Amino acid sequence: MSLSDRLTEDLKQAMKSRDQLRMDVIRMVKAAVLNKEFELKRDLDDAEMSRVMTTLVKQRRESVEQFEKAQRTELAAKERKEIEIIESYLPKPLSPHEIEAIVVAVVAETGSRTQKDMGVVMKAVMARLAEQSVDGKQISNLVKSKLS
């Protein structure tokens, strides 16, 4: 079952069970995917849909941070629940050890040694992790530590 079909089925289930939060989150995800499809003028595959959802998760995490700074715990809790729902549709994230192994392998393959080679390494690492939901900032920090 494709990710799009799964979202549609889960939306139907959420409507039947009157789960308002899940309905809202799924509708938000579907809207974001539809916007991206409109922007690209084509249907998205599952990997591209995952990238859209990863962006939504990142936005929610930033919101949680801001709400906690403003001491709005109820809004932060709502955002965390939304993150959990969105992440249930994403592939299982790689462990830090697996990511590090990929970075080390790419650094060795490209023969990179200095910070000047960071762009080459980042491009290759992100290409390998295209199907995964990863944080680019985390990858960047890891690459920097391996190239110093």
Backbone as JSON, one array per atom type, in Angstrom:
{
  "sequence": "MSLSDRLTEDLKQAMKSRDQLRMDVIRMVKAAVLNKEFELKRDLDDAEMSRVMTTLVKQRRESVEQFEKAQRTELAAKERKEIEIIESYLPKPLSPHEIEAIVVAVVAETGSRTQKDMGVVMKAVMARLAEQSVDGKQISNLVKSKLS",
  "N": [[0.85, -1.17, 0.0], [0.62, 2.17, -0.9], [2.02, 5.21, 0.44], [0.33, 7.37, 0.2], [-2.17, 6.14, -0.13], [-2.33, 4.89, 2.33], [-2.47, 7.11, 4.04], [-4.96, 8.12, 3.27], [-6.69, 6.0, 4.0], [-6.22, 5.94, 6.77], [-7.18, 8.43, 7.45], [-9.9, 8.09, 6.98], [-10.44, 6.18, 8.97], [-9.85, 7.7, 11.26], [-11.83, 9.6, 11.09], [-14.1, 8.02, 11.44], [-13.66, 7.14, 14.05], [-13.72, 9.48, 15.34], [-11.43, 10.95, 16.0], [-10.09, 13.77, 16.46], [-7.59, 15.16, 16.52], [-5.84, 13.42, 15.09], [-7.17, 13.41, 12.62], [-6.87, 16.11, 11.88], [-4.07, 16.31, 11.68], [-3.45, 14.44, 9.64], [-4.87, 15.56, 7.53], [-3.44, 17.93, 7.31], [-0.94, 16.95, 6.51], [-1.62, 15.79, 4.06], [-2.39, 18.1, 2.71], [0.05, 19.49, 2.6], [1.51, 17.75, 1.0], [-0.02, 17.86, -1.33], [0.35, 20.55, -2.01], [3.09, 20.5, -2.62], [3.05, 18.75, -4.78], [1.61, 20.29, -6.57], [3.38, 22.39, -6.89], [5.55, 21.07, -8.12], [4.28, 20.06, -10.29], [3.57, 17.37, -10.7], [2.87, 13.99, -9.56], [3.9, 12.89, -6.31], [6.36, 10.51, -5.27], [6.71, 7.89, -2.79], [9.11, 8.37, -1.37], [9.57, 11.09, -1.78], [7.29, 12.11, -0.58], [7.85, 11.38, 2.02], [9.99, 13.08, 2.53], [8.67, 15.53, 2.54], [7.07, 15.17, 4.79], [9.07, 14.92, 6.71], [10.02, 17.51, 6.77], [7.77, 18.74, 7.86], [7.81, 17.61, 10.41], [10.19, 18.67, 11.38], [9.5, 21.38, 11.47], [7.54, 21.26, 13.44], [9.07, 20.49, 15.64], [10.65, 22.76, 16.0], [8.63, 24.5, 16.71], [7.81, 23.39, 19.15], [10.04, 23.91, 20.68], [9.95, 26.74, 20.74], [7.47, 27.14, 22.01], [8.01, 26.02, 24.5], [9.95, 27.79, 25.44], [8.35, 30.0, 25.78], [6.82, 29.12, 27.8], [4.46, 27.68, 27.26], [3.13, 25.06, 27.79], [0.94, 23.41, 27.14], [0.5, 23.83, 24.42], [2.96, 22.99, 23.42], [2.84, 20.3, 24.09], [0.75, 19.46, 22.42], [1.93, 19.83, 19.9], [3.97, 17.93, 20.11], [2.46, 15.57, 20.1], [1.47, 15.73, 17.51], [3.85, 15.41, 16.11], [4.46, 12.74, 16.76], [2.36, 11.42, 15.42], [2.86, 12.11, 12.72], [5.42, 10.99, 12.42], [4.8, 8.32, 12.54], [4.25, 7.61, 9.97], [6.6, 7.77, 8.65], [9.67, 6.22, 7.5], [11.53, 3.91, 9.59], [13.88, 5.54, 11.55], [17.44, 5.8, 10.99], [20.01, 4.53, 13.13], [22.32, 6.43, 15.17], [24.85, 5.24, 14.94], [24.7, 3.83, 12.53], [24.39, 5.94, 10.73], [26.8, 7.27, 11.14], [28.57, 5.32, 10.2], [27.98, 5.36, 7.48], [28.77, 7.97, 6.82], [31.54, 7.81, 7.39], [32.28, 5.9, 5.5], [31.72, 7.26, 3.09], [33.47, 9.43, 3.31], [35.89, 8.06, 3.15], [35.64, 6.91, 0.56], [35.52, 9.16, -1.1], [37.92, 10.28, -0.59], [38.29, 12.51, 0.91], [39.64, 15.03, 3.05], [39.81, 17.53, 4.25], [38.04, 20.47, 5.49], [37.31, 21.84, 3.25], [36.36, 19.99, 1.49], [33.85, 19.44, 2.27], [31.36, 19.95, 1.01], [31.27, 18.12, -1.13], [31.3, 15.69, 0.25], [28.96, 15.94, 1.81], [26.98, 16.03, -0.19], [27.21, 13.45, -1.3], [26.64, 11.84, 0.95], [24.02, 12.65, 1.61], [22.73, 11.82, -0.69], [22.91, 9.06, -0.44], [21.31, 8.73, 1.78], [18.8, 9.38, 0.94], [16.34, 8.04, 0.94], [15.77, 7.91, 3.58], [14.63, 9.4, 6.65], [16.27, 11.98, 7.75], [18.15, 14.31, 9.75], [19.52, 17.09, 8.43], [21.23, 18.88, 9.67], [22.36, 17.42, 11.74], [23.78, 15.54, 10.25], [25.56, 17.24, 8.94], [27.09, 18.24, 11.11], [28.3, 15.86, 11.91], [29.81, 15.2, 9.64], [31.56, 17.38, 9.61], [33.0, 16.84, 11.95], [34.34, 14.53, 11.19], [35.98, 15.42, 9.17], [37.82, 17.08, 10.31]],
  "CA": [[0.0, 0.0, 0.0], [1.43, 3.38, -0.98], [1.88, 6.13, 1.56], [-0.87, 8.18, -0.07], [-3.33, 5.29, 0.17], [-2.34, 4.69, 3.78], [-2.98, 8.35, 4.64], [-6.41, 8.19, 2.99], [-7.36, 5.01, 4.84], [-6.14, 6.36, 8.17], [-8.09, 9.57, 7.6], [-11.25, 7.52, 7.11], [-10.53, 5.57, 10.31], [-9.87, 8.78, 12.25], [-13.16, 10.21, 11.01], [-15.04, 7.09, 12.05], [-13.44, 7.08, 15.5], [-13.83, 10.88, 15.82], [-10.13, 11.35, 16.54], [-9.93, 15.08, 15.84], [-6.18, 15.49, 16.32], [-5.31, 12.6, 13.98], [-7.78, 13.92, 11.38], [-6.24, 17.39, 11.55], [-2.68, 16.08, 11.26], [-3.45, 13.77, 8.34], [-5.29, 16.56, 6.54], [-2.33, 18.86, 7.15], [0.07, 16.25, 5.72], [-2.14, 15.67, 2.7], [-2.35, 19.44, 2.12], [1.45, 19.79, 2.31], [1.88, 16.92, -0.15], [-0.72, 18.42, -2.48], [1.06, 21.79, -2.37], [4.36, 20.12, -3.25], [2.71, 18.2, -6.09], [1.22, 21.43, -7.4], [4.62, 23.11, -7.16], [6.35, 20.29, -9.05], [3.4, 19.69, -11.41], [3.55, 15.91, -10.87], [2.61, 13.26, -8.33], [5.1, 12.56, -5.54], [6.5, 9.12, -4.87], [6.75, 7.75, -1.33], [10.32, 9.0, -0.82], [9.34, 12.55, -1.78], [6.29, 12.37, 0.46], [8.56, 11.27, 3.3], [10.76, 14.31, 2.72], [7.71, 16.57, 2.92], [6.69, 14.91, 6.18], [10.24, 15.23, 7.53], [10.0, 18.97, 6.92], [6.7, 19.06, 8.81], [8.29, 17.22, 11.74], [11.19, 19.66, 11.77], [8.76, 22.6, 11.83], [6.87, 21.02, 14.73], [10.1, 20.49, 16.69], [10.99, 24.16, 16.24], [7.49, 25.08, 17.44], [7.88, 22.89, 20.53], [11.11, 24.68, 21.32], [9.46, 28.1, 20.97], [6.41, 27.09, 23.01], [8.61, 25.78, 25.81], [10.57, 29.04, 25.86], [7.26, 30.89, 26.19], [6.12, 28.4, 28.88], [3.13, 27.26, 26.8], [3.29, 23.61, 27.81], [-0.18, 22.72, 26.49], [0.74, 23.88, 22.98], [4.12, 22.15, 23.16], [2.37, 18.91, 24.16], [-0.03, 19.22, 21.21], [2.9, 19.71, 18.81], [4.65, 16.63, 20.27], [1.52, 14.54, 19.64], [1.45, 15.82, 16.05], [5.12, 14.81, 15.66], [4.3, 11.28, 16.87], [1.46, 10.96, 14.35], [3.56, 12.22, 11.43], [6.53, 10.03, 12.4], [4.29, 6.96, 12.34], [4.21, 7.38, 8.52], [7.96, 7.84, 8.14], [10.44, 4.99, 7.72], [12.26, 3.86, 10.85], [15.13, 6.29, 11.37], [18.71, 5.1, 11.2], [20.67, 4.81, 14.4], [23.51, 7.29, 15.0], [25.98, 4.41, 14.52], [24.53, 3.55, 11.1], [24.66, 7.19, 10.01], [28.24, 7.51, 11.24], [29.23, 4.37, 9.31], [27.79, 5.85, 6.11], [29.64, 9.15, 6.67], [32.93, 7.34, 7.35], [32.46, 5.23, 4.21], [31.74, 8.28, 2.04], [34.73, 10.17, 3.46], [36.95, 7.18, 2.62], [35.46, 6.75, -0.87], [35.83, 10.4, -1.81], [39.29, 10.68, -0.29], [38.23, 13.85, 1.49], [40.4, 15.16, 4.28], [39.7, 18.86, 4.85], [36.72, 21.11, 5.52], [37.01, 22.3, 1.89], [35.69, 18.9, 0.79], [32.59, 19.16, 2.95], [30.25, 19.94, 0.04], [31.31, 16.85, -1.87], [30.92, 14.62, 1.18], [27.54, 16.12, 2.17], [26.17, 15.64, -1.34], [27.23, 11.99, -1.41], [25.95, 11.27, 2.12], [22.58, 12.91, 1.49], [22.23, 10.97, -1.78], [22.74, 7.71, 0.12], [20.26, 8.74, 2.8], [17.63, 10.01, 0.33], [15.12, 7.32, 1.31], [15.62, 7.97, 5.03], [14.29, 10.69, 7.24], [17.44, 12.37, 8.54], [18.32, 15.72, 10.02], [20.69, 17.58, 7.71], [22.13, 19.55, 10.62], [23.08, 16.35, 12.43], [24.71, 14.99, 9.27], [26.58, 18.26, 8.74], [27.98, 18.23, 12.27], [29.06, 14.62, 11.87], [30.79, 15.32, 8.55], [32.58, 18.34, 10.08], [33.88, 16.18, 12.93], [35.16, 13.53, 10.5], [36.9, 16.08, 8.26], [38.78, 17.96, 10.96]],
  "C": [[0.9, 1.25, 0.0], [1.14, 4.28, 0.22], [0.62, 6.98, 1.41], [-2.14, 7.4, 0.28], [-3.46, 5.08, 1.68], [-2.88, 5.93, 4.5], [-4.49, 8.46, 4.46], [-7.18, 7.23, 3.88], [-7.36, 5.43, 6.31], [-7.02, 7.57, 8.45], [-9.52, 9.07, 7.77], [-11.45, 6.92, 8.5], [-10.63, 6.64, 11.4], [-11.23, 9.47, 12.25], [-14.2, 9.32, 11.68], [-14.9, 7.06, 13.57], [-13.49, 8.47, 16.15], [-12.56, 11.34, 16.55], [-9.73, 12.66, 15.85], [-8.46, 15.42, 15.56], [-5.58, 14.72, 15.14], [-5.89, 13.07, 12.65], [-7.08, 15.2, 10.94], [-4.82, 17.19, 11.03], [-2.63, 15.43, 9.88], [-3.88, 14.74, 7.24], [-4.17, 17.56, 6.26], [-1.24, 18.23, 6.27], [-0.38, 16.16, 4.27], [-2.1, 17.02, 1.98], [-0.92, 19.82, 1.74], [1.92, 19.01, 1.09], [1.24, 17.47, -1.42], [-0.06, 19.71, -2.95], [2.36, 21.49, -3.11], [4.1, 19.55, -4.64], [2.34, 19.32, -7.06], [2.46, 22.21, -7.83], [5.46, 22.4, -8.23], [5.6, 19.87, -10.31], [3.47, 18.21, -11.75], [3.25, 15.27, -9.52], [3.94, 12.93, -7.64], [5.14, 11.07, -5.29], [6.64, 9.08, -3.34], [7.96, 8.44, -0.7], [10.15, 10.52, -0.75], [8.3, 12.93, -0.74], [6.93, 12.3, 1.84], [9.37, 12.52, 3.58], [9.86, 15.47, 3.13], [7.32, 16.4, 4.39], [7.85, 15.19, 7.14], [10.32, 16.73, 7.79], [8.93, 19.38, 7.93], [7.12, 18.72, 10.24], [9.29, 18.25, 12.25], [10.51, 20.97, 12.2], [8.1, 22.44, 13.2], [7.88, 21.06, 15.88], [10.53, 21.92, 17.02], [9.88, 24.85, 17.02], [7.51, 24.66, 18.89], [8.9, 23.7, 21.31], [10.63, 26.09, 21.68], [8.37, 28.12, 22.05], [6.97, 26.86, 24.4], [9.31, 27.02, 26.34], [9.53, 30.02, 26.4], [6.42, 30.29, 27.31], [4.67, 28.09, 28.52], [3.15, 25.74, 26.65], [2.17, 22.88, 27.09], [-0.01, 22.73, 24.97], [1.93, 23.02, 22.58], [3.71, 20.67, 23.15], [1.58, 18.54, 22.91], [0.9, 19.01, 20.01], [3.63, 18.36, 18.89], [3.75, 15.49, 19.8], [1.45, 14.54, 18.11], [2.72, 15.18, 15.47], [5.01, 13.29, 15.68], [3.45, 10.73, 15.73], [2.17, 11.0, 13.01], [4.67, 11.18, 11.33], [6.06, 8.6, 12.2], [4.22, 6.6, 10.85], [5.6, 7.37, 7.89], [8.67, 6.51, 8.35], [11.21, 5.08, 9.03], [13.59, 4.58, 10.66], [16.36, 5.43, 11.64], [19.27, 5.46, 12.56], [21.87, 5.72, 14.15], [24.73, 6.5, 14.51], [25.91, 4.11, 13.02], [24.85, 4.78, 10.25], [26.17, 7.46, 10.0], [29.01, 6.58, 10.3], [29.13, 4.83, 7.86], [28.71, 7.04, 5.85], [31.09, 8.73, 6.55], [33.22, 6.69, 5.99], [32.57, 6.25, 3.08], [33.04, 9.09, 2.1], [35.88, 9.35, 2.88], [36.86, 7.07, 1.1], [35.87, 7.99, -1.65], [37.26, 10.86, -1.58], [39.37, 12.07, 0.32], [38.97, 13.89, 2.82], [40.16, 16.49, 4.99], [38.26, 19.38, 4.79], [36.33, 21.6, 4.11], [36.23, 21.26, 1.1], [34.29, 18.61, 1.35], [31.4, 19.08, 1.99], [30.14, 18.63, -0.71], [30.81, 15.72, -0.99], [29.43, 14.73, 1.52], [26.63, 15.67, 1.03], [26.07, 14.12, -1.45], [26.47, 11.33, -0.26], [24.44, 11.45, 1.97], [21.97, 12.09, 0.35], [22.0, 9.56, -1.27], [21.58, 7.63, 1.1], [18.95, 9.32, 2.26], [16.32, 9.34, 0.76], [14.81, 7.43, 2.8], [15.2, 9.35, 5.47], [15.43, 11.05, 8.18], [17.48, 13.88, 8.7], [19.63, 16.19, 9.38], [21.71, 18.23, 8.63], [22.99, 18.52, 11.35], [24.14, 15.76, 11.5], [25.87, 15.96, 9.07], [27.59, 18.29, 9.88], [28.87, 17.0, 12.28], [30.16, 14.68, 10.81], [31.92, 16.26, 8.97], [33.56, 17.65, 11.04], [34.8, 15.16, 12.26], [36.22, 14.18, 9.61], [37.91, 16.98, 8.98], [40.04, 17.26, 11.35]]
}
